Amino acid sequence: MKRPSQSNWFSALLALLFALLLFFNANASNNSSVLVNTNQVYDEMLYNIPVQLEYDQDKYFVSGYEETVNVHLSSANRIQLNRESNEDTRNFQVVADLTKTSLGTSEIQLRVKGLSTAVTAEIEPKTITVTVEKKVTQSFDVQVQLPESIEAEGYTVEKTTISPKKVDITTGEETAKAIERVVAPLSNVKQSVDTIKQTVNVQALDNKGQVLSIENPAPQVRVVVELSLPSKEVGLSVAPTGSPPSGVANYTFSLSKLKAEIRGSNSVLDSIDAIEVPVDISNIRSSTKKKVKIPTSSEYIVSPEEVEVTINPIFTDSSVSYSETNGSQGSAGGYQSQQVPDSTPSSGSVSSSSSSSSSSEPVTETTTNDAPKENDTTEST
């Protein structure tokens, strides 16, 4: 028979063994969980990251390189990765060390600077090609470079003003030798503009017209170009608007001018042969004179800007409605407008009168309809 002390000792030892077993089992589970978590890797692709050049900017001029690259970041630390991915919080830079690069064209290895040790980076592309020259500054006269559309559309340059007329260009020594001229390139303008006013950056060109690398930002100049626009004469016709009052069968119109001059690009002028002048005939029961603006648009300029129109109503006979005497009209208030270019009057629509109004025989009176004989004696006010 075992003694009580021996039994207690055995139970304590057994309990200790179970406790150790549970402890190591719990730690093994935690370590396994940690291993699983640390195996998770996060990725971010960053685009258009600027390349920082390290060189003596007072002595050298560098050109011909790609100014941005793409960077692939990866890390098991999501917080650090997000910090480096965010443009506002990132610490790293992509740099190209040119401090020991000789003059001429070279291929330079890129590297990442200031990146957290918890994050790795891969640059695409890994290298850039640069041209290193001695830095020089020279003065050049500036010439205006007009858009090709100016000449193609028939504009004539009357006067050109540049301020300043001469600029200092900073570039490489060899590039400066290749400069044939310095220009102020103007951008396209609206078709009806007769004066161009623009502030632009100058460009240096070689003898083939190719743009050369100069210091950025380039010098600016103010350019004013006065142009003479192509012009042509077009006919004017009346386009009645509104509704005539009761008792008025039709109207006759007299224009103070049958033609107007329009100015604009050749393509716009070629598309216009006549302009319809809208005349409101609402509530007109007596002979009326109006000054009406000639329609225009941003594509052309019209002269004169307005024309005087004399409106004469022709009344229906009290016993015969306008619809009875003119079967083609649906009501007593119907009317037509026609400008008469020659001595033989004819009936027609407003659109057809547009082309006939430019006839060489100026007749200022127009009529809205061939009045029936019954109305010939009707009083016209």
C-alpha positions in Angstrom: 0.0 0.0 0.0 1.4 3.4 -1.1 2.0 6.1 1.3 -0.2 9.3 1.1 2.9 11.5 0.5 3.9 9.5 -2.5 0.3 9.7 -4.0 0.2 13.5 -3.6 3.6 13.8 -5.3 2.5 11.7 -8.3 -0.7 13.8 -8.7 1.2 17.0 -8.7 3.7 15.8 -11.3 0.8 14.6 -13.5 -0.9 18.0 -13.2 2.3 19.8 -14.1 2.7 17.7 -17.2 -0.8 18.5 -18.3 -0.3 22.2 -17.7 2.9 22.2 -19.8 1.2 20.3 -22.5 -1.6 22.9 -22.7 0.9 25.8 -22.6 3.0 24.5 -25.5 -0.1 23.7 -27.5 -1.5 27.2 -27.1 1.8 28.8 -28.1 2.1 26.6 -31.1 -1.4 27.8 -32.3 -0.5 31.4 -31.8 2.8 31.0 -33.6 1.0 29.3 -36.5 -1.4 32.2 -36.6 1.5 34.7 -36.7 3.2 32.9 -39.5 0.0 32.9 -41.6 -0.4 36.7 -41.0 3.2 37.6 -41.8 3.0 35.7 -45.1 0.4 38.3 -46.4 2.0 40.7 -48.9 0.3 43.9 -50.3 1.1 45.6 -53.6 0.6 49.0 -55.1 1.5 50.3 -58.6 2.3 54.0 -58.8 2.4 55.8 -62.1 4.1 59.0 -63.3 6.5 59.3 -60.4 8.9 62.3 -61.2 12.6 61.6 -61.6 14.8 63.9 -59.5 18.2 64.7 -61.1 21.2 65.2 -58.9 23.8 67.4 -60.6 25.4 70.9 -60.5 22.6 73.0 -62.0 24.8 76.1 -62.2 27.3 74.5 -64.5 25.4 71.9 -66.5 22.2 71.6 -68.6 20.5 68.2 -68.8 18.0 67.2 -71.5 16.6 64.2 -73.4 15.4 62.1 -70.5 12.1 60.6 -69.4 10.8 62.9 -66.6 8.5 60.3 -65.0 8.6 56.5 -64.3 6.3 53.9 -62.7 7.1 52.3 -59.3 5.8 49.0 -58.0 5.7 48.9 -54.2 5.1 45.8 -52.0 5.1 45.3 -48.2 3.6 43.0 -45.5 2.9 46.2 -43.5 -0.3 47.7 -45.0 0.0 50.9 -43.0 3.5 51.7 -44.3 2.5 50.8 -47.8 -0.4 53.2 -47.8 1.8 55.9 -46.4 4.3 55.6 -49.3 1.6 55.2 -51.9 -0.1 58.5 -50.9 1.5 61.4 -52.6 0.9 63.7 -49.6 2.6 61.4 -47.1 5.3 59.5 -49.0 8.9 59.9 -48.1 10.7 58.2 -51.1 12.0 59.8 -54.3 13.2 58.3 -57.6 16.7 59.8 -58.2 19.3 59.8 -61.0 22.8 60.7 -59.7 24.6 62.6 -62.5 27.4 64.1 -60.3 30.0 61.8 -61.9 28.5 61.6 -65.4 30.7 63.0 -68.2 29.5 65.4 -70.9 27.5 63.8 -73.7 24.7 61.2 -73.7 24.7 58.4 -71.1 22.4 55.8 -69.6 21.9 56.3 -65.9 20.7 53.8 -63.3 17.7 55.0 -61.2 17.4 54.3 -57.5 14.8 54.9 -54.8 15.8 57.2 -51.9 14.1 57.6 -48.5 11.9 54.6 -48.7 10.7 52.8 -45.5 12.7 49.6 -44.8 9.3 47.8 -44.5 8.5 48.5 -48.1 10.4 47.3 -51.3 10.3 49.1 -54.6 10.8 48.2 -58.3 11.3 51.0 -60.8 10.0 50.7 -64.4 12.1 51.5 -66.4 15.2 51.0 -64.3 17.4 53.4 -66.3 17.0 56.7 -68.3 19.1 58.2 -71.1 20.3 61.7 -70.4 22.4 64.3 -72.3 24.7 66.5 -70.2 26.1 69.8 -71.6 27.7 72.9 -70.3 25.1 75.5 -69.5 25.0 78.7 -71.5 22.7 81.7 -71.9 22.3 83.7 -75.1 19.9 86.4 -76.4 17.7 85.8 -79.5 15.2 87.8 -81.5 11.7 86.4 -81.4 9.5 85.8 -84.4 5.8 85.3 -84.5 4.6 81.8 -85.6 1.0 82.1 -86.9 -1.3 79.1 -86.9 -1.5 77.4 -90.3 -5.2 78.1 -90.5 -4.6 81.9 -90.7 -3.1 81.6 -94.2 -5.4 78.7 -95.3 -8.5 80.7 -94.4 -7.4 83.8 -96.4 -6.5 86.2 -93.5 -4.0 88.9 -94.2 -1.6 90.1 -91.5 -1.6 93.9 -91.2 0.6 94.5 -88.2 2.5 92.4 -85.6 3.7 93.5 -82.2 6.0 91.5 -79.9 7.0 92.4 -76.3 9.8 91.9 -75.5 11.4 91.6 -79.0 14.5 89.8 -77.6 14.7 87.1 -75.0 17.5 85.2 -73.1 17.6 81.5 -73.8 19.3 79.1 -71.4 20.3 75.7 -72.8 23.2 73.4 -73.4 26.3 74.6 -75.2 25.9 72.3 -78.2 22.1 72.9 -78.3 22.6 76.7 -78.5 24.7 76.2 -81.6 21.9 74.4 -83.3 19.3 77.2 -82.7 18.2 78.6 -86.0 15.4 80.9 -84.7 13.2 81.5 -81.6 9.5 81.7 -82.2 6.3 82.6 -80.3 3.8 80.0 -81.5 0.2 81.3 -81.5 -2.7 79.0 -81.0 -5.8 78.9 -83.2 -8.4 81.6 -82.7 -12.1 82.1 -83.5 -12.8 82.5 -87.2 -14.2 86.1 -86.9 -11.4 87.6 -84.8 -9.6 90.5 -86.5 -7.0 90.9 -83.7 -5.0 88.2 -82.0 -3.7 88.9 -78.4 -1.8 86.1 -76.7 0.9 85.6 -74.1 2.9 82.5 -75.0 6.1 80.6 -74.1 8.8 80.9 -76.8 10.3 77.8 -78.5 13.8 77.3 -80.0 13.9 75.6 -83.4 16.7 74.1 -85.5 17.1 74.5 -89.2 14.6 71.7 -89.8 12.0 73.3 -87.6 12.3 70.8 -84.8 11.8 72.0 -81.2 15.0 72.1 -79.1 15.4 71.6 -75.4 15.7 74.9 -73.4 15.3 75.8 -69.8 11.9 75.2 -68.3 9.9 77.4 -67.9 10.7 79.1 -71.1 10.6 82.9 -71.5 7.2 84.4 -72.3 6.3 87.2 -74.7 3.1 89.2 -75.5 2.0 89.1 -79.1 -0.6 91.3 -80.8 -1.5 90.5 -84.5 -3.9 92.7 -86.5 -5.6 90.8 -89.3 -7.6 91.8 -92.4 -10.4 89.3 -92.8 -11.7 88.1 -96.2 -15.1 89.7 -97.1 -18.0 89.3 -99.5 -21.4 90.8 -100.2 -24.5 88.8 -99.5 -28.2 89.6 -100.2 -30.7 90.5 -97.5 -34.3 89.2 -97.4 -37.2 89.6 -95.0 -38.3 86.7 -92.8 -41.6 87.8 -91.2 -42.2 86.6 -87.6 -45.3 86.8 -85.4 -49.0 86.8 -86.5 -50.7 89.6 -88.4 -53.8 91.2 -86.7 -57.3 90.5 -87.9 -58.2 92.0 -91.2 -54.7 92.1 -92.6 -54.2 89.9 -95.7 -50.6 90.4 -96.3 -47.7 92.9 -96.2 -45.2 94.6 -98.4 -41.7 95.3 -97.1 -39.1 97.8 -98.2 -35.4 97.4 -97.1 -33.1 100.4 -96.9 -30.3 98.1 -98.1 -30.6 94.9 -100.1 -27.0 93.8 -99.4 -24.6 93.6 -96.5 -20.9 92.9 -96.2 -19.7 89.9 -94.1 -16.2 89.2 -93.0 -14.8 85.9 -91.8 -12.8 82.9 -92.9 -13.0 81.6 -96.5 -14.8 78.5 -95.4 -17.5 80.5 -93.6 -17.9 83.0 -96.4 -18.3 80.1 -98.9 -21.2 78.7 -97.0 -23.3 82.0 -96.9 -25.1 83.5 -99.9 -27.8 85.4 -98.2 -29.0 86.5 -94.7 -32.7 86.5 -93.6 -33.7 89.6 -91.5 -36.4 88.7 -89.0 -39.2 91.3 -89.0 -42.0 91.0 -86.4 -45.3 91.9 -88.0 -47.5 91.4 -84.9 -50.1 94.1 -84.3 -49.0 96.2 -87.3 -52.1 97.8 -88.9 -50.4 100.8 -90.5 -47.3 101.7 -92.5 -44.4 101.2 -90.0 -40.7 101.7 -90.1 -38.4 99.6 -88.0 -34.6 99.3 -87.5 -33.8 95.7 -87.3 -30.5 94.1 -86.4 -29.0 91.9 -89.1 -28.4 88.4 -87.7 -24.7 87.5 -87.1 -22.7 84.8 -85.3 -19.3 84.2 -83.8 -18.1 82.9 -87.2 -18.4 86.2 -89.1 -18.8 90.0 -88.8 -21.6 91.8 -90.6 -21.7 95.4 -91.8 -24.0 97.3 -91.4 -25.2 95.9 -88.2 -28.8 96.9 -88.8 -31.2 97.8 -91.6 -34.3 99.9 -91.8 -37.5 98.1 -92.9 -40.7 99.7 -94.0 -43.8 97.5 -93.4 -47.0 98.2 -95.3 -50.1 96.1 -94.5 -52.6 95.2 -97.2 -56.1 94.7 -95.8 -58.8 92.2 -96.8 -62.1 93.3 -98.3 -64.8 93.3 -95.6 -67.0 91.0 -97.7 -64.3 88.6 -98.9 -61.9 86.7 -96.6 -58.3 86.2 -97.5 -58.8 82.5 -97.5 -61.5 82.8 -100.1 -59.4 84.8 -102.5 -56.2 82.7 -102.0 -57.0 79.1 -101.8 -53.5 78.2 -100.8 -53.8 80.2 -97.5 -55.6 78.7 -94.6 -56.8 81.9 -92.8 -57.3 85.6 -93.4 -54.0 86.2 -91.5 -51.8 84.3 -93.9 -48.9 85.9 -95.7 -45.9 85.4 -97.9 -42.7 87.4 -98.2 -40.8 87.8 -101.4 -38.0 90.1 -102.4 -38.2 91.2 -106.1 -34.8 91.3 -107.7 -36.0 92.4 -111.2 -38.9 94.3 -112.8 -41.1 91.2 -112.9 -42.7 90.5 -109.6 -43.2 86.8 -108.6 -44.6 84.9 -105.7 -42.4 82.8 -103.5 -41.3 81.8 -100.0 -38.7 83.6 -97.8 -36.1 80.9 -98.4 -36.4 81.3 -102.2 -36.0 85.0 -101.9 -32.7 84.7 -100.2 -30.8 83.8 -103.3 -32.6 86.3 -105.6 -32.0 89.3 -103.3 -28.4 89.5 -104.5 -29.4 90.5 -108.0 -27.6 93.4 -109.6 -30.8 95.4 -110.0 -31.6 96.9 -106.6 -35.3 97.0 -105.9 -36.1 97.9 -102.3 -39.8 97.1 -102.2 -41.0 93.5 -101.4 -44.4 92.1 -101.2 -45.9 89.3 -99.1 -48.5 88.1 -101.7 -50.1 88.8 -105.1 -53.1 90.7 -103.8 -56.5 89.8 -105.5 -58.1 92.3 -107.8 -60.9 92.8 -105.4 -58.4 94.2 -102.9 -56.8 96.6 -105.4 -59.0 99.4 -104.2 -58.5 98.6 -100.5 -57.0 101.6 -98.6 -53.5 101.1 -97.4 -52.4 103.2 -94.5 
